[in-house]
Amino acid sequence: MKNFLIEHKLEKLTYVLEMIITALIAIGVIIGLIDLFRYFPAIFVADAPESYEIFQSFLAYALVLIVGVELMLMIINHSTKAIMELILFVIARKMLIYSHTMKDLVLGTIAIAIVFAILKFLIPEDKEDIIKRSKNVYSASTKVEDIIKRTKYNIPVDKGYTVGGLVCRLADEACVPVTEGSEFTSGDLKIKVVKASEDGLIEEVMIKKKDEKDS
């Protein structure tokens, strides 16, 4: 049980560190916006050849800021879609700024097509993120808030930032060890550890209402 409490505290520390890094990136993006505006006077007074180079540098800088914003969304959401969108902007920046040959353009186009295909067929809008592997079963690292948004379940957010942390807290309150098959209740919900390693590390958890049948 002590190991689970340490893991829960480390999860909270990880979340705090992620938010600090996200805040620093946000500050950097805001400062970068100020520098971005400084390109306009230079573009206005430059002649045509020089203006082209300045504008290209302007686009590169703008896309870097966009990548920074997308990186913030990825850290906050921890979703597969956010990761793919970040990759998409990185590829777009590479194509627009640093592609000088037809081979670069073709490879960039193929890469973008692959990303769109993944977003279209592997992460469709009407389905859950791949972190939810089957109905009612979640990875232990899944955020409790994400499950609440998807299912509208009345899960206590003050008992754990992730599903694993929630189970550790419930086990601590019940004074029982966490093993594969352990079951806990919270309000009208049934929470069951469906997969755990031999050393007690929680991997997958099922969360469903008590009156729901197992899928």
RONU-676924 format. One record per residue (C-alpha): chain; residue in three letters; z, x, y. Coordinates in steps of 0.1 Angstrom, whole numbers, plus 5000, padded with zeros to 4 digits. Last residue first. Example, Ala and Ser with C-alpha at 12.3 -4.5 7.8 and 13.67 -1.06 7.14 Angstrom:
+------+------+------+------+------+
| unit | code |   pz |   px |   py |
+------+------+------+------+------+
|    A |  SER | 5071 | 5137 | 4989 |
|    A |  ALA | 5078 | 5123 | 4955 |
+------+------+------+------+------+
This chain:
+------+------+------+------+------+
| unit | code |   pz |   px |   py |
+------+------+------+------+------+
|    A |  SER | 4785 | 4809 | 4940 |
|    A |  ASP | 4822 | 4799 | 4935 |
|    A |  LYS | 4828 | 4763 | 4944 |
|    A |  GLU | 4842 | 4754 | 4978 |
|    A |  ASP | 4874 | 4734 | 4981 |
|    A |  LYS | 4895 | 4764 | 4989 |
|    A |  LYS | 4872 | 4775 | 5017 |
|    A |  LYS | 4854 | 4808 | 5011 |
|    A |  ILE | 4858 | 4845 | 5016 |
|    A |  MET | 4848 | 4869 | 4989 |
|    A |  VAL | 4856 | 4906 | 4994 |
|    A |  GLU | 4837 | 4938 | 4986 |
|    A |  GLU | 4846 | 4975 | 4987 |
|    A |  ILE | 4884 | 4978 | 4988 |
|    A |  LEU | 4897 | 5013 | 4980 |
|    A |  GLY | 4923 | 5010 | 4953 |
|    A |  ASP | 4920 | 5044 | 4936 |
|    A |  GLU | 4899 | 5028 | 4908 |
|    A |  SER | 4874 | 5014 | 4933 |
|    A |  ALA | 4875 | 4978 | 4944 |
|    A |  LYS | 4851 | 4948 | 4940 |
|    A |  VAL | 4857 | 4911 | 4941 |
|    A |  VAL | 4888 | 4911 | 4963 |
|    A |  LYS | 4895 | 4874 | 4969 |
|    A |  ILE | 4902 | 4854 | 5000 |
|    A |  LYS | 4906 | 4816 | 4998 |
|    A |  LEU | 4906 | 4798 | 5031 |
|    A |  ASP | 4922 | 4766 | 5042 |
|    A |  GLY | 4950 | 4784 | 5060 |
|    A |  SER | 4949 | 4820 | 5048 |
|    A |  THR | 4951 | 4825 | 5011 |
|    A |  PHE | 4951 | 4856 | 4989 |
|    A |  GLU | 4935 | 4866 | 4956 |
|    A |  SER | 4935 | 4900 | 4938 |
|    A |  GLY | 4906 | 4903 | 4914 |
|    A |  GLU | 4901 | 4940 | 4920 |
|    A |  THR | 4935 | 4954 | 4931 |
|    A |  VAL | 4955 | 4952 | 4962 |
|    A |  PRO | 4993 | 4955 | 4956 |
|    A |  VAL | 5017 | 4927 | 4964 |
|    A |  CYS | 5042 | 4923 | 4992 |
|    A |  ALA | 5027 | 4890 | 5004 |
|    A |  GLU | 5027 | 4902 | 5040 |
|    A |  ASP | 5013 | 4936 | 5030 |
|    A |  ALA | 4986 | 4920 | 5008 |
|    A |  LEU | 4976 | 4898 | 5038 |
|    A |  ARG | 4974 | 4928 | 5061 |
|    A |  CYS | 4954 | 4949 | 5035 |
|    A |  VAL | 4930 | 4919 | 5030 |
|    A |  LEU | 4924 | 4917 | 5068 |
|    A |  GLY | 4918 | 4954 | 5071 |
|    A |  GLY | 4892 | 4952 | 5044 |
|    A |  VAL | 4875 | 4923 | 5061 |
|    A |  THR | 4874 | 4942 | 5094 |
|    A |  TYR | 4894 | 4940 | 5126 |
|    A |  GLY | 4924 | 4927 | 5108 |
|    A |  LYS | 4954 | 4903 | 5112 |
|    A |  ASP | 4948 | 4893 | 5148 |
|    A |  VAL | 4914 | 4878 | 5140 |
|    A |  PRO | 4929 | 4851 | 5119 |
|    A |  ILE | 4900 | 4835 | 5100 |
|    A |  ASN | 4892 | 4798 | 5108 |
|    A |  TYR | 4857 | 4798 | 5093 |
|    A |  LYS | 4829 | 4791 | 5117 |
|    A |  THR | 4805 | 4806 | 5091 |
|    A |  ARG | 4783 | 4829 | 5111 |
|    A |  LYS | 4804 | 4836 | 5142 |
|    A |  ILE | 4836 | 4838 | 5121 |
|    A |  ILE | 4820 | 4863 | 5098 |
|    A |  ASP | 4809 | 4885 | 5127 |
|    A |  GLU | 4844 | 4883 | 5142 |
|    A |  VAL | 4859 | 4896 | 5109 |
|    A |  LYS | 4838 | 4927 | 5111 |
|    A |  THR | 4822 | 4938 | 5078 |
|    A |  SER | 4836 | 4971 | 5065 |
|    A |  ALA | 4849 | 4954 | 5033 |
|    A |  SER | 4814 | 4943 | 5025 |
|    A |  TYR | 4811 | 4906 | 5023 |
|    A |  VAL | 4808 | 4879 | 4996 |
|    A |  ASN | 4806 | 4843 | 5006 |
|    A |  LYS | 4769 | 4840 | 4996 |
|    A |  SER | 4755 | 4873 | 4987 |
|    A |  ARG | 4751 | 4908 | 5002 |
|    A |  LYS | 4763 | 4901 | 5037 |
|    A |  ILE | 4757 | 4935 | 5053 |
|    A |  ILE | 4721 | 4925 | 5049 |
|    A |  ASP | 4723 | 4904 | 5080 |
|    A |  GLU | 4722 | 4867 | 5074 |
|    A |  LYS | 4691 | 4846 | 5073 |
|    A |  ASP | 4672 | 4824 | 5098 |
|    A |  GLU | 4660 | 4853 | 5120 |
|    A |  PRO | 4644 | 4872 | 5091 |
|    A |  ILE | 4657 | 4908 | 5083 |
|    A |  LEU | 4636 | 4920 | 5054 |
|    A |  PHE | 4603 | 4902 | 5061 |
|    A |  LYS | 4599 | 4901 | 5099 |
|    A |  LEU | 4623 | 4929 | 5110 |
|    A |  ILE | 4611 | 4952 | 5082 |
|    A |  ALA | 4575 | 4944 | 5090 |
|    A |  PHE | 4580 | 4951 | 5127 |
|    A |  VAL | 4596 | 4985 | 5119 |
|    A |  ILE | 4566 | 4993 | 5096 |
|    A |  ALA | 4541 | 4983 | 5122 |
|    A |  ILE | 4559 | 5005 | 5148 |
|    A |  ALA | 4557 | 5035 | 5124 |
|    A |  ILE | 4520 | 5028 | 5117 |
|    A |  THR | 4513 | 5027 | 5155 |
|    A |  GLY | 4532 | 5060 | 5160 |
|    A |  LEU | 4512 | 5077 | 5132 |
|    A |  VAL | 4479 | 5064 | 5147 |
|    A |  LEU | 4489 | 5075 | 5182 |
|    A |  ASP | 4500 | 5110 | 5172 |
|    A |  LYS | 4468 | 5114 | 5152 |
|    A |  MET | 4447 | 5104 | 5181 |
|    A |  THR | 4462 | 5132 | 5201 |
|    A |  HIS | 4484 | 5136 | 5232 |
|    A |  SER | 4514 | 5114 | 5222 |
|    A |  TYR | 4544 | 5125 | 5242 |
|    A |  ILE | 4551 | 5099 | 5268 |
|    A |  LEU | 4539 | 5065 | 5255 |
|    A |  MET | 4540 | 5072 | 5218 |
|    A |  LYS | 4574 | 5090 | 5218 |
|    A |  ARG | 4589 | 5063 | 5240 |
|    A |  ALA | 4576 | 5036 | 5217 |
|    A |  ILE | 4591 | 5053 | 5187 |
|    A |  VAL | 4625 | 5056 | 5203 |
|    A |  PHE | 4622 | 5019 | 5214 |
|    A |  LEU | 4615 | 5008 | 5178 |
|    A |  ILE | 4643 | 5029 | 5164 |
|    A |  LEU | 4668 | 5011 | 5187 |
|    A |  GLU | 4653 | 4978 | 5176 |
|    A |  MET | 4658 | 4987 | 5140 |
|    A |  ILE | 4694 | 4997 | 5145 |
|    A |  ALA | 4701 | 4964 | 5164 |
|    A |  LYS | 4685 | 4944 | 5136 |
|    A |  THR | 4707 | 4961 | 5110 |
|    A |  SER | 4738 | 4951 | 5128 |
|    A |  HIS | 4768 | 4971 | 5139 |
|    A |  ASN | 4771 | 4948 | 5169 |
|    A |  ILE | 4789 | 4971 | 5194 |
|    A |  ILE | 4775 | 5004 | 5183 |
|    A |  MET | 4740 | 4990 | 5180 |
|    A |  LEU | 4742 | 4973 | 5214 |
|    A |  MET | 4753 | 5005 | 5231 |
|    A |  LEU | 4724 | 5024 | 5214 |
|    A |  GLU | 4700 | 4998 | 5228 |
|    A |  VAL | 4713 | 5004 | 5263 |
|    A |  GLY | 4709 | 5042 | 5258 |
|    A |  VAL | 4674 | 5037 | 5245 |
|    A |  ILE | 4666 | 5017 | 5276 |
|    A |  LEU | 4679 | 5046 | 5297 |
|    A |  VAL | 4657 | 5070 | 5278 |
|    A |  LEU | 4628 | 5046 | 5284 |
|    A |  ALA | 4633 | 5047 | 5321 |
|    A |  TYR | 4634 | 5085 | 5321 |
|    A |  ALA | 4601 | 5087 | 5302 |
|    A |  LEU | 4585 | 5061 | 5324 |
|    A |  PHE | 4595 | 5081 | 5356 |
|    A |  SER | 4582 | 5113 | 5341 |
|    A |  GLN | 4549 | 5097 | 5335 |
|    A |  PHE | 4550 | 5084 | 5371 |
|    A |  ILE | 4557 | 5119 | 5384 |
|    A |  GLU | 4527 | 5133 | 5364 |
|    A |  TYR | 4504 | 5106 | 5376 |
|    A |  SER | 4515 | 5110 | 5412 |
|    A |  GLU | 4507 | 5147 | 5410 |
|    A |  PRO | 4471 | 5139 | 5401 |
|    A |  ALA | 4468 | 5111 | 5427 |
|    A |  ASP | 4486 | 5126 | 5457 |
|    A |  ALA | 4523 | 5123 | 5461 |
|    A |  VAL | 4540 | 5104 | 5490 |
|    A |  PHE | 4546 | 5071 | 5471 |
|    A |  ILE | 4554 | 5086 | 5437 |
|    A |  ALA | 4581 | 5108 | 5453 |
|    A |  PRO | 4596 | 5079 | 5472 |
|    A |  PHE | 4597 | 5059 | 5440 |
|    A |  TYR | 4613 | 5085 | 5417 |
|    A |  ARG | 4647 | 5083 | 5435 |
|    A |  PHE | 4652 | 5048 | 5420 |
|    A |  LEU | 4656 | 5063 | 5385 |
|    A |  ASP | 4684 | 5086 | 5398 |
|    A |  ILE | 4705 | 5056 | 5406 |
|    A |  LEU | 4696 | 5040 | 5373 |
|    A |  GLY | 4708 | 5071 | 5356 |
|    A |  ILE | 4743 | 5066 | 5371 |
|    A |  ILE | 4744 | 5032 | 5355 |
|    A |  VAL | 4731 | 5045 | 5322 |
|    A |  GLY | 4758 | 5073 | 5322 |
|    A |  ILE | 4785 | 5047 | 5329 |
|    A |  ALA | 4773 | 5026 | 5300 |
|    A |  ILE | 4772 | 5056 | 5277 |
|    A |  LEU | 4808 | 5064 | 5286 |
|    A |  ALA | 4818 | 5027 | 5279 |
|    A |  THR | 4801 | 5029 | 5245 |
|    A |  ILE | 4819 | 5061 | 5237 |
|    A |  ILE | 4852 | 5045 | 5246 |
|    A |  MET | 4843 | 5014 | 5226 |
|    A |  GLU | 4835 | 5035 | 5195 |
|    A |  LEU | 4867 | 5055 | 5199 |
|    A |  VAL | 4887 | 5022 | 5200 |
|    A |  TYR | 4869 | 5009 | 5169 |
|    A |  THR | 4875 | 5041 | 5150 |
|    A |  LEU | 4912 | 5040 | 5159 |
|    A |  LYS | 4914 | 5004 | 5146 |
|    A |  GLU | 4898 | 5014 | 5114 |
|    A |  LEU | 4921 | 5044 | 5111 |
|    A |  LYS | 4951 | 5021 | 5114 |
|    A |  HIS | 4938 | 4999 | 5086 |
|    A |  GLU | 4931 | 5029 | 5064 |
|    A |  ILE | 4967 | 5041 | 5070 |
|    A |  LEU | 4980 | 5006 | 5061 |
|    A |  PHE | 4958 | 5007 | 5029 |
|    A |  ASN | 4971 | 5041 | 5019 |
|    A |  LYS | 5007 | 5029 | 5023 |
|    A |  MET | 5000 | 5000 | 5000 |
+------+------+------+------+------+
